[in-house]
Amino acid sequence: MLGGYVALMKLRVVELLLITTVPTMVLAEGGWPSFSLILITLVGGTLAAGGANAINMYIDRDIDGLMERTKNRPLVTGLIAPRNALVFAVALEIVAFAVLWAGTNLLAACLCMSATLFYVFVYSIWLKRTSKQNIVVGGAAGAVPVLVGWAAVTNSLAWEPWLLFLVIFLWTPPHFWALAIRHSDEYRAAGVPMLPVVESEKKVASAMTTYCAATVVASLALIWVADLGPVYAVTAAVLGALFLGGTIALGRSPSAAGSMRLFSFSITYLSVLFVALTVDVLVR
């Protein structure tokens, strides 16, 4: 039963959100923030993101059973009752807000809750089943952790976190569409209009390439905005070239296997980019 509640939180997805938070805190501080501040921010962020994921599973329990990728989720198998899952999710959000407010500041707590509200009401309830732009708009929720991390350190916002927000926002569509290409039949069966379900391969490839190129431009712009050095600059340039090249290659020769390779690389891209950001700040 405990494992079922942990599964509701989708902690593997949360990992990627937290990977972007700590480097942003390092950039805001100009070095390592206090361990306690990092820990509190990560705990609060994990609880909030986990609660949002659990609410998403509550909302999508009718279609999760139709897709191979999601058919073993605890609300589909009956391991956890829907009402219990919703109560658990709301409790996580309340605790997350309290932890962040008490341990960081009200701005960070409110930003974190805004991500949950946006993910639940704008993406999960409104856009996911009605618009092919669902993940484009809804992906903004996954970019908010960088704002939370910056606010936790400075109790304010600046151009740097907003540019990092833009990097993640632009990265999300090609990242998720690569996965959606592989599972397009399942999304079609569930009636979810992901772009690869409703548009031709050519249009999907064009859209992915556009967003990927914009991601690379935004990541390079951070060099000047945040006054970063060669560690980040070289990493961003090389990773960006590989990401863009992989996206273009998938468009020229689309396949399920190729889309999953690009999906996996997109995760590596974002992770290594933020690691390079951390290293650059610490060695300069």
CORWO-V464207 format. One record per backbone hydrogen bond with DSSP energy under -0.5 kcal/mol. NH is the residue of the N-H (numbers start at 0). CO is the residue of the C=O. E is the energy in kcal/mol with one decimal. If there is no record, write none. Layout:
nh->{NH;NH}
co->{CO;CO}
e->{E;E}
//
This chain:
nh->{4;5;6;7;8;8;9;12;13;14;15;15;16;17;18;19;19;20;21;22;23;24;25;26;27;28;29;30;37;38;39;40;41;42;43;44;45;46;47;48;49;50;51;52;53;54;55;56;57;58;59;60;62;63;64;65;66;69;70;72;75;76;77;78;79;84;85;86;87;88;89;90;91;92;93;94;95;96;97;98;99;100;101;102;103;104;108;109;110;111;112;113;114;115;116;117;118;119;120;121;121;122;123;124;125;126;127;129;130;133;136;137;138;139;140;141;142;142;143;143;145;146;146;147;148;149;150;151;152;153;154;161;162;163;164;165;166;167;168;169;170;171;172;173;174;175;176;177;178;179;180;181;182;183;186;187;188;189;190;190;191;192;193;196;197;198;203;204;205;206;207;208;209;210;211;212;213;214;215;216;217;218;219;220;221;222;223;223;224;225;227;232;233;234;235;236;237;238;239;240;241;242;243;244;245;246;247;248;249;250;251;252;258;259;260;261;262;263;264;265;266;267;268;269;270;271;272;273;274;275;276;277;278;279;280;281;282;283}
co->{0;1;2;3;4;5;6;9;9;10;11;12;12;13;14;15;16;16;17;18;19;20;21;22;23;24;25;25;33;34;35;36;37;38;39;40;41;42;43;44;45;46;47;48;49;50;51;52;53;54;55;57;59;59;60;62;63;66;66;69;72;72;73;73;73;80;81;82;83;84;85;86;87;88;89;90;91;92;93;94;95;96;97;98;99;99;104;105;106;107;108;109;110;111;112;113;114;115;116;116;117;117;118;119;120;121;122;126;126;130;132;133;134;136;137;138;138;139;139;140;142;142;143;143;144;145;146;147;148;149;150;157;158;159;160;161;162;163;164;165;166;167;168;169;170;171;172;173;174;175;176;177;178;180;182;183;184;185;186;187;186;190;191;193;193;194;199;200;201;202;203;204;205;206;207;208;209;210;211;212;213;214;215;216;217;219;219;220;220;221;222;228;229;230;231;232;233;234;235;236;237;238;239;240;241;242;243;244;245;246;247;248;254;255;256;257;258;259;260;261;262;263;264;265;266;267;268;269;270;271;272;273;274;275;276;277;278;279}
e->{-1.6;-2.0;-2.3;-1.6;-0.8;-0.9;-1.2;-1.1;-1.6;-2.0;-0.7;-0.6;-1.1;-2.2;-1.9;-0.8;-0.6;-0.7;-1.5;-0.7;-1.0;-2.0;-2.4;-2.4;-2.4;-2.2;-2.2;-1.4;-2.1;-2.7;-2.6;-2.3;-2.6;-2.7;-2.7;-2.5;-2.6;-2.4;-2.3;-2.7;-2.7;-2.3;-2.3;-2.4;-2.0;-2.2;-2.2;-2.0;-1.9;-2.4;-2.4;-0.7;-1.1;-2.4;-0.6;-1.6;-1.1;-1.0;-1.1;-1.6;-1.3;-2.2;-0.8;-1.0;-1.6;-2.2;-2.3;-2.4;-2.3;-2.3;-2.5;-2.3;-2.1;-1.9;-2.2;-2.4;-2.6;-2.4;-2.1;-2.8;-2.5;-2.5;-2.6;-2.6;-2.3;-0.7;-1.8;-2.7;-2.5;-2.1;-2.0;-2.1;-1.5;-1.4;-2.5;-2.4;-2.6;-2.7;-2.6;-0.6;-1.5;-1.8;-2.8;-2.1;-0.9;-2.5;-3.1;-1.3;-2.4;-1.4;-2.3;-2.8;-1.3;-1.7;-1.7;-0.7;-0.5;-1.2;-0.7;-0.9;-1.0;-0.5;-1.2;-2.0;-2.7;-2.0;-2.6;-2.4;-1.1;-2.6;-2.6;-1.3;-2.3;-2.2;-2.6;-2.0;-2.1;-2.1;-2.6;-2.7;-1.9;-1.8;-0.6;-0.6;-1.9;-3.0;-3.1;-1.5;-1.0;-2.5;-2.2;-1.1;-1.6;-1.0;-2.2;-2.4;-2.1;-1.7;-0.6;-0.9;-2.7;-0.6;-2.0;-2.1;-1.3;-2.0;-2.3;-2.6;-2.2;-2.4;-2.7;-2.3;-2.1;-2.4;-2.4;-2.6;-2.1;-2.2;-2.1;-2.2;-2.5;-2.4;-2.1;-2.2;-1.1;-1.4;-0.5;-0.8;-2.1;-2.7;-2.1;-2.2;-2.7;-1.6;-3.1;-2.1;-2.7;-2.8;-2.1;-2.1;-2.1;-2.8;-2.7;-2.5;-2.5;-2.0;-2.4;-2.4;-2.1;-1.8;-1.7;-2.0;-2.2;-1.8;-1.8;-2.1;-2.4;-2.4;-2.3;-2.5;-1.3;-1.7;-3.3;-2.0;-2.4;-2.9;-2.2;-1.9;-1.9;-2.8;-1.7;-1.9;-2.6;-2.6;-2.1;-2.1;-1.9;-1.1}
//
